[in-house]
């Protein structure tokens, strides 16, 4: 039996299915186009999980419960939901609670943290270019590098007809470093290192915003906690509604004193 505590106003129920806004739902109800359990609905009506709601004769389903997963993607998994592609991320995760999709992507040769969800709204807020949400990576390249390399990486590298935004880069060994990005350019780290004459041999994402890879073995996933989601919700609460892209209207800066991407590398003795 439906109780008052688990009922929802009809206009809210309709809007939450993604069909229309609450205001438009009100118009539909006022126009006699909504039925609940076979009877024409009236304004102010509340519905529960067992009620059948139809708009213009078409049944509506309640919006599924939002799902948020953290997944430690192995190398070789492709961040696509296309079932025709072998090794797609949905096939790899094997989540049985409904349809999910990745928030952003990691290249097939890369590994580490990627978030998945069924909530399209939060995907847009996290990925919009102007929102500067941090992503942290551990990177190993094919030869030792000097401080000039770190300086170039952190101050901006010309790739894809733009210059990357300043970022935090720290050495972790002779051939590896950590880097925190707020951009999401295509193959950004690989292109940056290649421009400076190095090749990435290992790239692992260890953090997205407040979510870290800690405790997740390769190939494992877990649901985000309510505390983690509360932090994310606060971080995206002021999310820009339009992509005032960091690259739009920005002129590429000259690459003074930097190698051409086609120039030969000068290798050091390992």
C-alpha positions in Angstrom: 0.0 0.0 0.0 1.4 3.4 -0.9 2.0 5.7 2.1 2.4 9.4 2.3 6.2 9.1 3.0 6.9 7.4 -0.3 4.7 9.4 -2.6 5.7 12.1 -5.0 3.7 15.0 -6.5 2.6 14.0 -10.0 4.3 16.9 -11.8 7.6 16.2 -10.0 7.3 12.5 -10.9 6.8 13.4 -14.6 9.7 15.8 -14.7 12.0 13.4 -13.0 11.5 10.8 -15.8 13.2 13.4 -18.1 10.1 13.9 -20.2 9.6 17.6 -19.5 9.8 20.4 -16.9 7.4 20.6 -13.9 5.7 23.6 -15.5 5.1 21.6 -18.7 3.9 18.7 -16.6 1.4 21.0 -15.0 0.1 22.0 -18.4 -0.2 18.4 -19.4 -2.2 17.6 -16.2 -4.4 20.6 -16.7 -5.1 19.6 -20.3 -6.4 16.2 -19.2 -3.5 14.4 -20.9 -2.3 12.5 -17.8 -3.8 9.4 -16.4 -3.1 7.7 -13.1 -4.3 4.1 -12.8 -6.6 4.7 -15.7 -8.3 7.8 -14.4 -7.6 11.4 -15.6 -5.3 13.0 -13.1 -6.0 16.3 -11.3 -3.6 19.0 -10.1 -1.9 18.2 -6.8 -2.2 14.5 -7.0 0.5 12.4 -5.5 1.7 9.0 -6.8 3.7 6.2 -5.4 5.8 3.2 -6.7 2.7 1.1 -7.5 0.9 3.7 -9.5 0.7 3.6 -13.3 1.2 7.0 -14.9 0.4 7.6 -18.6 1.0 10.8 -20.6 -1.0 10.9 -23.9 -1.5 7.2 -23.5 2.2 6.3 -23.0 3.3 4.8 -19.8 6.1 6.5 -17.9 8.7 4.9 -15.7 10.2 6.4 -12.7 13.8 7.6 -13.1 16.1 4.8 -11.9 18.1 5.3 -8.7 21.3 7.2 -9.4 24.4 4.9 -9.5 28.0 6.1 -9.1 30.9 3.7 -9.4 34.7 4.0 -9.1 36.5 1.5 -11.4 40.2 0.7 -11.6 40.4 0.2 -15.4 43.1 -2.2 -16.6 45.2 -1.5 -19.7 43.4 -2.8 -22.8 39.8 -1.8 -21.8 38.1 0.6 -24.2 36.0 3.4 -22.6 33.0 2.9 -24.8 29.5 1.5 -24.2 29.4 0.1 -27.8 28.7 -3.7 -27.4 30.2 -4.3 -30.8 33.7 -3.4 -29.4 35.4 -6.3 -27.6 36.7 -5.2 -24.3 34.3 -2.3 -23.8 34.1 -0.9 -20.3 30.5 -2.0 -19.7 31.4 -5.6 -20.6 34.5 -5.3 -18.3 32.7 -3.9 -15.3 29.7 -6.4 -15.5 27.4 -4.1 -13.5 24.0 -5.8 -13.2 22.0 -2.9 -11.8 21.1 -1.2 -15.1 22.6 0.8 -17.8 25.8 2.8 -16.9 28.3 4.8 -18.9 31.8 6.3 -18.1 32.3 9.9 -17.1 35.0 10.9 -19.6 37.5 8.4 -20.8 40.9 6.8 -20.3 42.9 5.7 -23.4 43.0 2.0 -24.1 46.8 1.8 -23.2 46.2 3.8 -19.9 44.9 2.4 -16.6 43.5 3.6 -13.4 40.5 5.4 -12.0 37.4 6.2 -14.0 33.9 7.0 -12.7 30.8 5.4 -14.2 27.1 6.4 -13.6 23.6 6.5 -15.0 23.2 10.2 -14.2 23.7 12.2 -17.3 23.3 15.5 -15.5 26.4 15.0 -13.3 28.4 13.8 -16.3 27.9 17.2 -18.0 28.8 19.2 -14.9 32.0 17.3 -14.3 33.2 17.3 -17.9 32.4 20.9 -18.9 35.6 22.7 -19.8 35.2 25.7 -17.5 34.8 23.8 -14.3 38.4 22.9 -13.5 37.9 19.6 -11.7 41.2 18.0 -10.8 42.5 14.7 -12.2 45.8 13.2 -10.9 48.0 10.9 -12.9 51.2 8.9 -12.3 53.3 8.8 -15.5 56.5 6.9 -16.5 58.4 7.9 -19.6 61.0 6.1 -21.6 64.1 8.1 -20.5 65.3 10.2 -17.6 64.3 13.9 -17.7 65.7 17.1 -16.2 64.1 20.0 -14.4 63.5 21.8 -17.7 61.1 19.1 -18.7 59.1 19.5 -15.5 59.1 23.3 -16.0 57.8 22.9 -19.6 55.1 20.4 -18.6 53.9 22.6 -15.7 53.9 25.9 -17.6 52.1 24.8 -20.7 52.9 22.8 -23.9 51.5 23.7 -27.4 49.4 20.8 -28.6 46.1 20.6 -30.7 46.3 24.2 -31.8 46.3 25.5 -28.2 48.6 25.7 -25.2 47.9 23.5 -22.2 46.9 25.2 -19.0 49.4 25.5 -16.2 49.4 22.5 -13.9 51.2 20.9 -11.0 54.0 18.4 -12.0 56.3 16.7 -9.5 59.1 14.2 -10.0 58.7 10.8 -8.4 61.8 9.1 -9.9 64.3 9.6 -12.6 61.8 8.6 -15.3 58.4 9.2 -13.6 56.3 12.1 -12.3 52.9 13.0 -11.0 50.7 15.5 -12.8 47.4 17.1 -11.8 45.3 18.4 -14.7 42.1 20.4 -14.9 41.8 20.0 -18.7 40.7 17.0 -20.6 42.3 17.4 -24.1 42.5 14.3 -26.2 45.6 12.2 -25.2 46.8 15.3 -23.4 49.7 13.9 -21.3 51.0 11.7 -24.1 50.9 14.6 -26.6 52.7 16.9 -24.0 55.5 14.5 -23.4 55.9 13.6 -27.1 56.2 17.3 -27.9 59.1 17.5 -25.5 60.8 14.4 -26.9 59.6 11.6 -24.6 57.3 8.7 -24.9 54.9 7.5 -22.2 55.4 3.9 -21.2 52.9 3.8 -18.3 50.1 6.2 -17.4 47.8 5.6 -14.5 45.1 7.9 -13.2 44.9 7.8 -9.4 42.4 10.5 -8.5 39.4 12.3 -10.0 38.3 15.3 -7.9 37.9 13.8 -4.3 37.8 10.2 -5.4 41.0 8.2 -5.2 42.1 4.8 -6.4 43.0 3.6 -2.9 41.9 0.1 -2.0 40.8 -0.8 -5.6 42.8 -3.5 -7.3 43.1 -3.6 -11.0 39.7 -4.6 -12.5 37.8 -3.9 -9.3 35.0 -1.4 -8.8 33.0 0.0 -5.9 30.0 2.3 -5.3 30.8 5.8 -4.2 29.7 6.5 -0.6 27.1 9.1 0.3 29.9 11.2 1.9 31.9 11.1 -1.3 28.8 12.1 -3.4 28.1 14.9 -1.0 31.5 16.4 -1.7 31.1 16.0 -5.5 27.6 17.5 -5.4 29.1 20.6 -3.6 31.9 20.8 -6.1 29.6 20.8 -9.1 26.9 22.9 -7.5 28.1 26.1 -9.2 29.0 24.2 -12.4 28.9 26.5 -15.4 25.8 25.9 -17.6 27.6 26.6 -20.8 30.9 25.4 -22.1 32.8 28.6 -21.9 35.7 26.5 -23.1 39.1 27.3 -21.9 40.2 26.9 -25.5 37.5 29.1 -27.1 38.8 32.5 -28.1 42.2 31.7 -26.9 45.1 32.2 -29.3 47.9 29.7 -29.3 51.0 31.0 -27.6 54.4 30.8 -29.3 56.6 27.9 -28.2 59.7 29.8 -27.5 62.7 27.6 -26.9 60.9 24.3 -27.2 61.5 21.4 -29.4 59.4 20.8 -32.5 57.3 17.7 -32.1 59.2 16.2 -35.1 62.6 17.2 -33.9 64.9 14.2 -33.0 65.3 13.5 -29.3 68.6 13.8 -27.6 68.7 10.7 -25.4 70.6 10.6 -22.2 72.5 7.6 -21.0 70.3 5.6 -18.7 
